[in-house]
Amino acid sequence: MRAVLSVSLPEKLARELEAFAKETGRNKSDIVRESLTLYLWEARFKRLRKQLRPFAKKAGLMTEEDVFEQIS
């Protein structure tokens, strides 16, 4: 099942999207869908990272290198 969404874009962004679609041979809907998927994934990741930060700090994991050392 699909839902149709109408989005209003500023002119400059609409022109950039149109140009990118032509450059890549993709349609605008696919580009917007992929962009939104990535945006939502990153937002969820940031939220989870923020929630887990106190637990990581308590475990002595202060940097990404610390985490990498623990899982390697």
mmJSON file of the N, C-alpha and C atoms, coordinates in Angstrom:
{"data_MODEL":{"atom_site":{
"group_PDB":["ATOM","ATOM","ATOM","ATOM","ATOM","ATOM","ATOM","ATOM","ATOM","ATOM","ATOM","ATOM","ATOM","ATOM","ATOM","ATOM","ATOM","ATOM","ATOM","ATOM","ATOM","ATOM","ATOM","ATOM","ATOM","ATOM","ATOM","ATOM","ATOM","ATOM","ATOM","ATOM","ATOM","ATOM","ATOM","ATOM","ATOM","ATOM","ATOM","ATOM","ATOM","ATOM","ATOM","ATOM","ATOM","ATOM","ATOM","ATOM","ATOM","ATOM","ATOM","ATOM","ATOM","ATOM","ATOM","ATOM","ATOM","ATOM","ATOM","ATOM","ATOM","ATOM","ATOM","ATOM","ATOM","ATOM","ATOM","ATOM","ATOM","ATOM","ATOM","ATOM","ATOM","ATOM","ATOM","ATOM","ATOM","ATOM","ATOM","ATOM","ATOM","ATOM","ATOM","ATOM","ATOM","ATOM","ATOM","ATOM","ATOM","ATOM","ATOM","ATOM","ATOM","ATOM","ATOM","ATOM","ATOM","ATOM","ATOM","ATOM","ATOM","ATOM","ATOM","ATOM","ATOM","ATOM","ATOM","ATOM","ATOM","ATOM","ATOM","ATOM","ATOM","ATOM","ATOM","ATOM","ATOM","ATOM","ATOM","ATOM","ATOM","ATOM","ATOM","ATOM","ATOM","ATOM","ATOM","ATOM","ATOM","ATOM","ATOM","ATOM","ATOM","ATOM","ATOM","ATOM","ATOM","ATOM","ATOM","ATOM","ATOM","ATOM","ATOM","ATOM","ATOM","ATOM","ATOM","ATOM","ATOM","ATOM","ATOM","ATOM","ATOM","ATOM","ATOM","ATOM","ATOM","ATOM","ATOM","ATOM","ATOM","ATOM","ATOM","ATOM","ATOM","ATOM","ATOM","ATOM","ATOM","ATOM","ATOM","ATOM","ATOM","ATOM","ATOM","ATOM","ATOM","ATOM","ATOM","ATOM","ATOM","ATOM","ATOM","ATOM","ATOM","ATOM","ATOM","ATOM","ATOM","ATOM","ATOM","ATOM","ATOM","ATOM","ATOM","ATOM","ATOM","ATOM","ATOM","ATOM","ATOM","ATOM","ATOM","ATOM","ATOM","ATOM","ATOM","ATOM","ATOM","ATOM","ATOM","ATOM","ATOM","ATOM","ATOM","ATOM"],
"id":[1,2,3,4,5,6,7,8,9,10,11,12,13,14,15,16,17,18,19,20,21,22,23,24,25,26,27,28,29,30,31,32,33,34,35,36,37,38,39,40,41,42,43,44,45,46,47,48,49,50,51,52,53,54,55,56,57,58,59,60,61,62,63,64,65,66,67,68,69,70,71,72,73,74,75,76,77,78,79,80,81,82,83,84,85,86,87,88,89,90,91,92,93,94,95,96,97,98,99,100,101,102,103,104,105,106,107,108,109,110,111,112,113,114,115,116,117,118,119,120,121,122,123,124,125,126,127,128,129,130,131,132,133,134,135,136,137,138,139,140,141,142,143,144,145,146,147,148,149,150,151,152,153,154,155,156,157,158,159,160,161,162,163,164,165,166,167,168,169,170,171,172,173,174,175,176,177,178,179,180,181,182,183,184,185,186,187,188,189,190,191,192,193,194,195,196,197,198,199,200,201,202,203,204,205,206,207,208,209,210,211,212,213,214,215,216],
"type_symbol":["N","C","C","N","C","C","N","C","C","N","C","C","N","C","C","N","C","C","N","C","C","N","C","C","N","C","C","N","C","C","N","C","C","N","C","C","N","C","C","N","C","C","N","C","C","N","C","C","N","C","C","N","C","C","N","C","C","N","C","C","N","C","C","N","C","C","N","C","C","N","C","C","N","C","C","N","C","C","N","C","C","N","C","C","N","C","C","N","C","C","N","C","C","N","C","C","N","C","C","N","C","C","N","C","C","N","C","C","N","C","C","N","C","C","N","C","C","N","C","C","N","C","C","N","C","C","N","C","C","N","C","C","N","C","C","N","C","C","N","C","C","N","C","C","N","C","C","N","C","C","N","C","C","N","C","C","N","C","C","N","C","C","N","C","C","N","C","C","N","C","C","N","C","C","N","C","C","N","C","C","N","C","C","N","C","C","N","C","C","N","C","C","N","C","C","N","C","C","N","C","C","N","C","C","N","C","C","N","C","C","N","C","C","N","C","C"],
"label_atom_id":["N","CA","C","N","CA","C","N","CA","C","N","CA","C","N","CA","C","N","CA","C","N","CA","C","N","CA","C","N","CA","C","N","CA","C","N","CA","C","N","CA","C","N","CA","C","N","CA","C","N","CA","C","N","CA","C","N","CA","C","N","CA","C","N","CA","C","N","CA","C","N","CA","C","N","CA","C","N","CA","C","N","CA","C","N","CA","C","N","CA","C","N","CA","C","N","CA","C","N","CA","C","N","CA","C","N","CA","C","N","CA","C","N","CA","C","N","CA","C","N","CA","C","N","CA","C","N","CA","C","N","CA","C","N","CA","C","N","CA","C","N","CA","C","N","CA","C","N","CA","C","N","CA","C","N","CA","C","N","CA","C","N","CA","C","N","CA","C","N","CA","C","N","CA","C","N","CA","C","N","CA","C","N","CA","C","N","CA","C","N","CA","C","N","CA","C","N","CA","C","N","CA","C","N","CA","C","N","CA","C","N","CA","C","N","CA","C","N","CA","C","N","CA","C","N","CA","C","N","CA","C","N","CA","C","N","CA","C","N","CA","C","N","CA","C","N","CA","C","N","CA","C"],
"label_alt_id":[null,null,null,null,null,null,null,null,null,null,null,null,null,null,null,null,null,null,null,null,null,null,null,null,null,null,null,null,null,null,null,null,null,null,null,null,null,null,null,null,null,null,null,null,null,null,null,null,null,null,null,null,null,null,null,null,null,null,null,null,null,null,null,null,null,null,null,null,null,null,null,null,null,null,null,null,null,null,null,null,null,null,null,null,null,null,null,null,null,null,null,null,null,null,null,null,null,null,null,null,null,null,null,null,null,null,null,null,null,null,null,null,null,null,null,null,null,null,null,null,null,null,null,null,null,null,null,null,null,null,null,null,null,null,null,null,null,null,null,null,null,null,null,null,null,null,null,null,null,null,null,null,null,null,null,null,null,null,null,null,null,null,null,null,null,null,null,null,null,null,null,null,null,null,null,null,null,null,null,null,null,null,null,null,null,null,null,null,null,null,null,null,null,null,null,null,null,null,null,null,null,null,null,null,null,null,null,null,null,null,null,null,null,null,null,null],
"label_comp_id":["MET","MET","MET","ARG","ARG","ARG","ALA","ALA","ALA","VAL","VAL","VAL","LEU","LEU","LEU","SER","SER","SER","VAL","VAL","VAL","SER","SER","SER","LEU","LEU","LEU","PRO","PRO","PRO","GLU","GLU","GLU","LYS","LYS","LYS","LEU","LEU","LEU","ALA","ALA","ALA","ARG","ARG","ARG","GLU","GLU","GLU","LEU","LEU","LEU","GLU","GLU","GLU","ALA","ALA","ALA","PHE","PHE","PHE","ALA","ALA","ALA","LYS","LYS","LYS","GLU","GLU","GLU","THR","THR","THR","GLY","GLY","GLY","ARG","ARG","ARG","ASN","ASN","ASN","LYS","LYS","LYS","SER","SER","SER","ASP","ASP","ASP","ILE","ILE","ILE","VAL","VAL","VAL","ARG","ARG","ARG","GLU","GLU","GLU","SER","SER","SER","LEU","LEU","LEU","THR","THR","THR","LEU","LEU","LEU","TYR","TYR","TYR","LEU","LEU","LEU","TRP","TRP","TRP","GLU","GLU","GLU","ALA","ALA","ALA","ARG","ARG","ARG","PHE","PHE","PHE","LYS","LYS","LYS","ARG","ARG","ARG","LEU","LEU","LEU","ARG","ARG","ARG","LYS","LYS","LYS","GLN","GLN","GLN","LEU","LEU","LEU","ARG","ARG","ARG","PRO","PRO","PRO","PHE","PHE","PHE","ALA","ALA","ALA","LYS","LYS","LYS","LYS","LYS","LYS","ALA","ALA","ALA","GLY","GLY","GLY","LEU","LEU","LEU","MET","MET","MET","THR","THR","THR","GLU","GLU","GLU","GLU","GLU","GLU","ASP","ASP","ASP","VAL","VAL","VAL","PHE","PHE","PHE","GLU","GLU","GLU","GLN","GLN","GLN","ILE","ILE","ILE","SER","SER","SER"],
"label_asym_id":["A","A","A","A","A","A","A","A","A","A","A","A","A","A","A","A","A","A","A","A","A","A","A","A","A","A","A","A","A","A","A","A","A","A","A","A","A","A","A","A","A","A","A","A","A","A","A","A","A","A","A","A","A","A","A","A","A","A","A","A","A","A","A","A","A","A","A","A","A","A","A","A","A","A","A","A","A","A","A","A","A","A","A","A","A","A","A","A","A","A","A","A","A","A","A","A","A","A","A","A","A","A","A","A","A","A","A","A","A","A","A","A","A","A","A","A","A","A","A","A","A","A","A","A","A","A","A","A","A","A","A","A","A","A","A","A","A","A","A","A","A","A","A","A","A","A","A","A","A","A","A","A","A","A","A","A","A","A","A","A","A","A","A","A","A","A","A","A","A","A","A","A","A","A","A","A","A","A","A","A","A","A","A","A","A","A","A","A","A","A","A","A","A","A","A","A","A","A","A","A","A","A","A","A","A","A","A","A","A","A","A","A","A","A","A","A"],
"label_entity_id":["1","1","1","1","1","1","1","1","1","1","1","1","1","1","1","1","1","1","1","1","1","1","1","1","1","1","1","1","1","1","1","1","1","1","1","1","1","1","1","1","1","1","1","1","1","1","1","1","1","1","1","1","1","1","1","1","1","1","1","1","1","1","1","1","1","1","1","1","1","1","1","1","1","1","1","1","1","1","1","1","1","1","1","1","1","1","1","1","1","1","1","1","1","1","1","1","1","1","1","1","1","1","1","1","1","1","1","1","1","1","1","1","1","1","1","1","1","1","1","1","1","1","1","1","1","1","1","1","1","1","1","1","1","1","1","1","1","1","1","1","1","1","1","1","1","1","1","1","1","1","1","1","1","1","1","1","1","1","1","1","1","1","1","1","1","1","1","1","1","1","1","1","1","1","1","1","1","1","1","1","1","1","1","1","1","1","1","1","1","1","1","1","1","1","1","1","1","1","1","1","1","1","1","1","1","1","1","1","1","1","1","1","1","1","1","1"],
"label_seq_id":[1,1,1,2,2,2,3,3,3,4,4,4,5,5,5,6,6,6,7,7,7,8,8,8,9,9,9,10,10,10,11,11,11,12,12,12,13,13,13,14,14,14,15,15,15,16,16,16,17,17,17,18,18,18,19,19,19,20,20,20,21,21,21,22,22,22,23,23,23,24,24,24,25,25,25,26,26,26,27,27,27,28,28,28,29,29,29,30,30,30,31,31,31,32,32,32,33,33,33,34,34,34,35,35,35,36,36,36,37,37,37,38,38,38,39,39,39,40,40,40,41,41,41,42,42,42,43,43,43,44,44,44,45,45,45,46,46,46,47,47,47,48,48,48,49,49,49,50,50,50,51,51,51,52,52,52,53,53,53,54,54,54,55,55,55,56,56,56,57,57,57,58,58,58,59,59,59,60,60,60,61,61,61,62,62,62,63,63,63,64,64,64,65,65,65,66,66,66,67,67,67,68,68,68,69,69,69,70,70,70,71,71,71,72,72,72],
"pdbx_PDB_ins_code":[null,null,null,null,null,null,null,null,null,null,null,null,null,null,null,null,null,null,null,null,null,null,null,null,null,null,null,null,null,null,null,null,null,null,null,null,null,null,null,null,null,null,null,null,null,null,null,null,null,null,null,null,null,null,null,null,null,null,null,null,null,null,null,null,null,null,null,null,null,null,null,null,null,null,null,null,null,null,null,null,null,null,null,null,null,null,null,null,null,null,null,null,null,null,null,null,null,null,null,null,null,null,null,null,null,null,null,null,null,null,null,null,null,null,null,null,null,null,null,null,null,null,null,null,null,null,null,null,null,null,null,null,null,null,null,null,null,null,null,null,null,null,null,null,null,null,null,null,null,null,null,null,null,null,null,null,null,null,null,null,null,null,null,null,null,null,null,null,null,null,null,null,null,null,null,null,null,null,null,null,null,null,null,null,null,null,null,null,null,null,null,null,null,null,null,null,null,null,null,null,null,null,null,null,null,null,null,null,null,null,null,null,null,null,null,null],
"Cartn_x":[0.83,0.0,0.884,0.533,1.288,0.407,1.046,0.353,0.95,0.122,0.574,0.734,1.862,2.161,2.508,1.868,2.158,3.05,4.166,5.126,5.381,5.368,5.689,7.157,7.914,9.337,9.626,10.617,11.064,11.593,11.466,11.86,13.279,14.221,15.621,15.785,15.158,15.257,14.58,13.461,12.763,13.636,14.33,15.228,16.394,16.941,18.051,17.611,16.425,15.893,15.687,15.117,14.884,16.205,17.199,18.507,19.168,19.081,19.687,19.0,17.696,16.945,17.385,17.548,17.998,19.418,20.306,21.708,21.824,21.013,21.132,20.188,19.257,18.304,17.279,17.066,16.094,14.909,13.795,12.65,12.681,12.02,12.051,11.471,10.445,9.839,10.841,11.612,12.617,13.672,14.102,15.122,14.583,13.363,12.761,12.533,12.067,11.83,13.141,14.194,15.491,16.024,15.867,16.337,15.593,14.285,13.484,13.828,14.03,14.42,15.734,16.709,18.002,17.871,17.096,16.891,16.276,15.237,14.572,15.495,16.302,17.26,18.264,18.8,19.771,19.146,17.905,17.225,17.029,16.628,16.468,17.812,18.859,20.196,20.661,20.481,20.889,20.115,18.804,17.981,18.452,18.706,19.173,20.545,21.401,22.737,22.652,21.766,21.585,21.049,20.127,19.556,20.598,21.5,22.484,23.745,23.94,25.159,25.411,24.407,24.689,25.164,24.611,25.022,26.442,26.769,28.123,29.138,28.774,29.671,29.925,28.867,28.985,29.905,29.892,30.733,32.144,32.414,33.748,33.978,32.909,33.019,32.761,33.838,33.711,33.814,34.509,34.713,34.281,34.173,33.861,34.984,36.217,37.344,37.197,36.691,36.448,35.448,34.388,33.362,33.965,34.72,35.337,36.258,37.046,37.943,37.167,36.009,35.208,34.588,34.223,33.56,34.505,35.765,36.74,37.354],
"Cartn_y":[-1.168,0.0,1.244,2.212,3.453,4.629,5.645,6.894,7.977,8.823,9.926,11.142,11.832,13.0,14.152,15.249,16.449,17.343,17.785,18.593,19.894,20.968,22.272,22.574,22.903,23.194,24.631,25.239,26.54,26.377,27.411,27.34,26.815,27.335,26.918,25.421,24.916,23.492,22.658,23.132,22.423,22.365,23.459,23.46,22.51,22.496,21.582,20.134,19.837,18.477,18.083,18.967,18.706,18.461,19.301,19.144,17.829,17.5,16.248,15.041,15.098,14.007,13.812,14.907,14.807,14.273,14.767,14.31,12.812,12.317,10.918,9.976,10.547,9.709,9.058,9.632,9.091,10.021,9.511,10.41,11.075,12.194,12.998,12.243,11.464,10.715,9.756,9.065,8.136,8.869,10.022,10.803,11.283,11.806,12.294,11.133,10.0,8.816,8.36,8.272,7.849,8.858,10.138,11.186,11.145,10.978,10.918,9.681,8.565,7.339,7.538,8.141,8.392,9.381,10.437,11.434,10.793,9.984,9.342,8.351,7.609,6.668,7.426,8.534,9.326,9.935,10.392,10.963,9.902,8.693,7.601,7.249,7.205,6.879,7.912,9.2,10.256,10.174,9.901,9.794,8.615,7.475,6.299,6.542,7.185,7.485,8.37,9.359,10.252,9.493,8.556,7.772,6.848,6.322,5.356,5.993,7.277,7.964,7.809,7.989,7.83,6.414,5.415,4.031,3.777,4.336,4.175,4.881,6.071,6.836,6.078,5.491,4.714,3.511,2.953,1.793,2.206,3.515,3.99,4.123,4.12,4.247,5.705,6.446,7.88,8.25,7.44,7.755,6.575,6.816,5.715,4.686,5.142,4.215,3.265,3.792,2.95,1.848,2.215,1.244,0.215,0.666,-0.241,-1.24,-0.752,-1.653,-2.711,-2.35,-3.291,-4.375,-4.033,-5.014,-5.762,-5.345,-6.012,-7.211],
"Cartn_z":[0.0,0.0,0.0,-0.75,-0.837,-0.457,0.053,0.36,-0.528,-1.034,-1.864,-0.966,-1.127,-0.312,-1.243,-1.048,-1.83,-0.981,-1.549,-0.802,-1.542,-0.808,-1.379,-1.084,-2.135,-1.977,-2.387,-1.75,-2.238,-3.671,-4.474,-5.881,-6.078,-5.301,-5.464,-5.229,-4.185,-3.878,-4.965,-5.466,-6.547,-7.799,-8.11,-9.278,-9.072,-7.858,-7.553,-7.67,-7.182,-7.271,-8.725,-9.501,-10.92,-11.65,-11.397,-12.039,-11.635,-10.347,-9.874,-10.494,-10.598,-11.219,-12.673,-13.391,-14.786,-14.875,-14.006,-13.999,-13.756,-12.855,-12.433,-13.165,-13.939,-14.656,-13.735,-12.597,-11.637,-11.563,-11.057,-10.909,-9.535,-9.442,-8.212,-7.024,-7.25,-6.14,-5.516,-6.346,-5.813,-4.995,-5.491,-4.777,-3.431,-3.43,-2.186,-1.226,-1.721,-0.875,-0.235,-1.03,-0.504,0.512,0.21,1.117,2.444,2.396,3.61,4.438,3.772,4.465,5.211,4.539,5.166,6.318,6.126,7.175,8.424,8.231,9.37,10.071,9.294,9.879,10.743,10.22,10.971,12.224,12.126,13.293,14.376,13.973,14.954,15.577,14.76,15.253,16.279,15.968,16.897,18.2,18.106,19.308,20.16,19.541,20.272,20.888,20.127,20.634,21.876,21.834,22.974,24.194,23.953,25.047,25.672,24.848,25.341,25.916,25.643,26.089,27.589,28.468,29.91,30.269,29.618,29.907,29.418,28.262,27.716,28.618,29.05,29.915,31.214,31.751,32.991,32.803,31.587,31.277,30.859,30.846,30.491,28.997,28.243,26.791,26.424,26.22,25.988,24.506,23.726,22.317,21.452,20.175,19.252,19.249,19.465,19.535,20.72,21.848,23.022,22.691,21.993,21.61,20.674,19.697,18.73,19.428,20.391,21.124,21.887,22.437,23.194,22.321,21.095,20.25,19.342,19.296,18.425,19.104],
"occupancy":[1.0,1.0,1.0,1.0,1.0,1.0,1.0,1.0,1.0,1.0,1.0,1.0,1.0,1.0,1.0,1.0,1.0,1.0,1.0,1.0,1.0,1.0,1.0,1.0,1.0,1.0,1.0,1.0,1.0,1.0,1.0,1.0,1.0,1.0,1.0,1.0,1.0,1.0,1.0,1.0,1.0,1.0,1.0,1.0,1.0,1.0,1.0,1.0,1.0,1.0,1.0,1.0,1.0,1.0,1.0,1.0,1.0,1.0,1.0,1.0,1.0,1.0,1.0,1.0,1.0,1.0,1.0,1.0,1.0,1.0,1.0,1.0,1.0,1.0,1.0,1.0,1.0,1.0,1.0,1.0,1.0,1.0,1.0,1.0,1.0,1.0,1.0,1.0,1.0,1.0,1.0,1.0,1.0,1.0,1.0,1.0,1.0,1.0,1.0,1.0,1.0,1.0,1.0,1.0,1.0,1.0,1.0,1.0,1.0,1.0,1.0,1.0,1.0,1.0,1.0,1.0,1.0,1.0,1.0,1.0,1.0,1.0,1.0,1.0,1.0,1.0,1.0,1.0,1.0,1.0,1.0,1.0,1.0,1.0,1.0,1.0,1.0,1.0,1.0,1.0,1.0,1.0,1.0,1.0,1.0,1.0,1.0,1.0,1.0,1.0,1.0,1.0,1.0,1.0,1.0,1.0,1.0,1.0,1.0,1.0,1.0,1.0,1.0,1.0,1.0,1.0,1.0,1.0,1.0,1.0,1.0,1.0,1.0,1.0,1.0,1.0,1.0,1.0,1.0,1.0,1.0,1.0,1.0,1.0,1.0,1.0,1.0,1.0,1.0,1.0,1.0,1.0,1.0,1.0,1.0,1.0,1.0,1.0,1.0,1.0,1.0,1.0,1.0,1.0,1.0,1.0,1.0,1.0,1.0,1.0,1.0,1.0,1.0,1.0,1.0,1.0],
"B_iso_or_equiv":[0.0,0.0,0.0,0.0,0.0,0.0,0.0,0.0,0.0,0.0,0.0,0.0,0.0,0.0,0.0,0.0,0.0,0.0,0.0,0.0,0.0,0.0,0.0,0.0,0.0,0.0,0.0,0.0,0.0,0.0,0.0,0.0,0.0,0.0,0.0,0.0,0.0,0.0,0.0,0.0,0.0,0.0,0.0,0.0,0.0,0.0,0.0,0.0,0.0,0.0,0.0,0.0,0.0,0.0,0.0,0.0,0.0,0.0,0.0,0.0,0.0,0.0,0.0,0.0,0.0,0.0,0.0,0.0,0.0,0.0,0.0,0.0,0.0,0.0,0.0,0.0,0.0,0.0,0.0,0.0,0.0,0.0,0.0,0.0,0.0,0.0,0.0,0.0,0.0,0.0,0.0,0.0,0.0,0.0,0.0,0.0,0.0,0.0,0.0,0.0,0.0,0.0,0.0,0.0,0.0,0.0,0.0,0.0,0.0,0.0,0.0,0.0,0.0,0.0,0.0,0.0,0.0,0.0,0.0,0.0,0.0,0.0,0.0,0.0,0.0,0.0,0.0,0.0,0.0,0.0,0.0,0.0,0.0,0.0,0.0,0.0,0.0,0.0,0.0,0.0,0.0,0.0,0.0,0.0,0.0,0.0,0.0,0.0,0.0,0.0,0.0,0.0,0.0,0.0,0.0,0.0,0.0,0.0,0.0,0.0,0.0,0.0,0.0,0.0,0.0,0.0,0.0,0.0,0.0,0.0,0.0,0.0,0.0,0.0,0.0,0.0,0.0,0.0,0.0,0.0,0.0,0.0,0.0,0.0,0.0,0.0,0.0,0.0,0.0,0.0,0.0,0.0,0.0,0.0,0.0,0.0,0.0,0.0,0.0,0.0,0.0,0.0,0.0,0.0,0.0,0.0,0.0,0.0,0.0,0.0,0.0,0.0,0.0,0.0,0.0,0.0],
"pdbx_formal_charge":[null,null,null,null,null,null,null,null,null,null,null,null,null,null,null,null,null,null,null,null,null,null,null,null,null,null,null,null,null,null,null,null,null,null,null,null,null,null,null,null,null,null,null,null,null,null,null,null,null,null,null,null,null,null,null,null,null,null,null,null,null,null,null,null,null,null,null,null,null,null,null,null,null,null,null,null,null,null,null,null,null,null,null,null,null,null,null,null,null,null,null,null,null,null,null,null,null,null,null,null,null,null,null,null,null,null,null,null,null,null,null,null,null,null,null,null,null,null,null,null,null,null,null,null,null,null,null,null,null,null,null,null,null,null,null,null,null,null,null,null,null,null,null,null,null,null,null,null,null,null,null,null,null,null,null,null,null,null,null,null,null,null,null,null,null,null,null,null,null,null,null,null,null,null,null,null,null,null,null,null,null,null,null,null,null,null,null,null,null,null,null,null,null,null,null,null,null,null,null,null,null,null,null,null,null,null,null,null,null,null,null,null,null,null,null,null],
"auth_seq_id":[1,1,1,2,2,2,3,3,3,4,4,4,5,5,5,6,6,6,7,7,7,8,8,8,9,9,9,10,10,10,11,11,11,12,12,12,13,13,13,14,14,14,15,15,15,16,16,16,17,17,17,18,18,18,19,19,19,20,20,20,21,21,21,22,22,22,23,23,23,24,24,24,25,25,25,26,26,26,27,27,27,28,28,28,29,29,29,30,30,30,31,31,31,32,32,32,33,33,33,34,34,34,35,35,35,36,36,36,37,37,37,38,38,38,39,39,39,40,40,40,41,41,41,42,42,42,43,43,43,44,44,44,45,45,45,46,46,46,47,47,47,48,48,48,49,49,49,50,50,50,51,51,51,52,52,52,53,53,53,54,54,54,55,55,55,56,56,56,57,57,57,58,58,58,59,59,59,60,60,60,61,61,61,62,62,62,63,63,63,64,64,64,65,65,65,66,66,66,67,67,67,68,68,68,69,69,69,70,70,70,71,71,71,72,72,72],
"auth_comp_id":["MET","MET","MET","ARG","ARG","ARG","ALA","ALA","ALA","VAL","VAL","VAL","LEU","LEU","LEU","SER","SER","SER","VAL","VAL","VAL","SER","SER","SER","LEU","LEU","LEU","PRO","PRO","PRO","GLU","GLU","GLU","LYS","LYS","LYS","LEU","LEU","LEU","ALA","ALA","ALA","ARG","ARG","ARG","GLU","GLU","GLU","LEU","LEU","LEU","GLU","GLU","GLU","ALA","ALA","ALA","PHE","PHE","PHE","ALA","ALA","ALA","LYS","LYS","LYS","GLU","GLU","GLU","THR","THR","THR","GLY","GLY","GLY","ARG","ARG","ARG","ASN","ASN","ASN","LYS","LYS","LYS","SER","SER","SER","ASP","ASP","ASP","ILE","ILE","ILE","VAL","VAL","VAL","ARG","ARG","ARG","GLU","GLU","GLU","SER","SER","SER","LEU","LEU","LEU","THR","THR","THR","LEU","LEU","LEU","TYR","TYR","TYR","LEU","LEU","LEU","TRP","TRP","TRP","GLU","GLU","GLU","ALA","ALA","ALA","ARG","ARG","ARG","PHE","PHE","PHE","LYS","LYS","LYS","ARG","ARG","ARG","LEU","LEU","LEU","ARG","ARG","ARG","LYS","LYS","LYS","GLN","GLN","GLN","LEU","LEU","LEU","ARG","ARG","ARG","PRO","PRO","PRO","PHE","PHE","PHE","ALA","ALA","ALA","LYS","LYS","LYS","LYS","LYS","LYS","ALA","ALA","ALA","GLY","GLY","GLY","LEU","LEU","LEU","MET","MET","MET","THR","THR","THR","GLU","GLU","GLU","GLU","GLU","GLU","ASP","ASP","ASP","VAL","VAL","VAL","PHE","PHE","PHE","GLU","GLU","GLU","GLN","GLN","GLN","ILE","ILE","ILE","SER","SER","SER"],
"auth_asym_id":["A","A","A","A","A","A","A","A","A","A","A","A","A","A","A","A","A","A","A","A","A","A","A","A","A","A","A","A","A","A","A","A","A","A","A","A","A","A","A","A","A","A","A","A","A","A","A","A","A","A","A","A","A","A","A","A","A","A","A","A","A","A","A","A","A","A","A","A","A","A","A","A","A","A","A","A","A","A","A","A","A","A","A","A","A","A","A","A","A","A","A","A","A","A","A","A","A","A","A","A","A","A","A","A","A","A","A","A","A","A","A","A","A","A","A","A","A","A","A","A","A","A","A","A","A","A","A","A","A","A","A","A","A","A","A","A","A","A","A","A","A","A","A","A","A","A","A","A","A","A","A","A","A","A","A","A","A","A","A","A","A","A","A","A","A","A","A","A","A","A","A","A","A","A","A","A","A","A","A","A","A","A","A","A","A","A","A","A","A","A","A","A","A","A","A","A","A","A","A","A","A","A","A","A","A","A","A","A","A","A","A","A","A","A","A","A"],
"auth_atom_id":["N","CA","C","N","CA","C","N","CA","C","N","CA","C","N","CA","C","N","CA","C","N","CA","C","N","CA","C","N","CA","C","N","CA","C","N","CA","C","N","CA","C","N","CA","C","N","CA","C","N","CA","C","N","CA","C","N","CA","C","N","CA","C","N","CA","C","N","CA","C","N","CA","C","N","CA","C","N","CA","C","N","CA","C","N","CA","C","N","CA","C","N","CA","C","N","CA","C","N","CA","C","N","CA","C","N","CA","C","N","CA","C","N","CA","C","N","CA","C","N","CA","C","N","CA","C","N","CA","C","N","CA","C","N","CA","C","N","CA","C","N","CA","C","N","CA","C","N","CA","C","N","CA","C","N","CA","C","N","CA","C","N","CA","C","N","CA","C","N","CA","C","N","CA","C","N","CA","C","N","CA","C","N","CA","C","N","CA","C","N","CA","C","N","CA","C","N","CA","C","N","CA","C","N","CA","C","N","CA","C","N","CA","C","N","CA","C","N","CA","C","N","CA","C","N","CA","C","N","CA","C","N","CA","C","N","CA","C","N","CA","C","N","CA","C","N","CA","C","N","CA","C"],
"pdbx_PDB_model_num":[1,1,1,1,1,1,1,1,1,1,1,1,1,1,1,1,1,1,1,1,1,1,1,1,1,1,1,1,1,1,1,1,1,1,1,1,1,1,1,1,1,1,1,1,1,1,1,1,1,1,1,1,1,1,1,1,1,1,1,1,1,1,1,1,1,1,1,1,1,1,1,1,1,1,1,1,1,1,1,1,1,1,1,1,1,1,1,1,1,1,1,1,1,1,1,1,1,1,1,1,1,1,1,1,1,1,1,1,1,1,1,1,1,1,1,1,1,1,1,1,1,1,1,1,1,1,1,1,1,1,1,1,1,1,1,1,1,1,1,1,1,1,1,1,1,1,1,1,1,1,1,1,1,1,1,1,1,1,1,1,1,1,1,1,1,1,1,1,1,1,1,1,1,1,1,1,1,1,1,1,1,1,1,1,1,1,1,1,1,1,1,1,1,1,1,1,1,1,1,1,1,1,1,1,1,1,1,1,1,1,1,1,1,1,1,1]
}}}
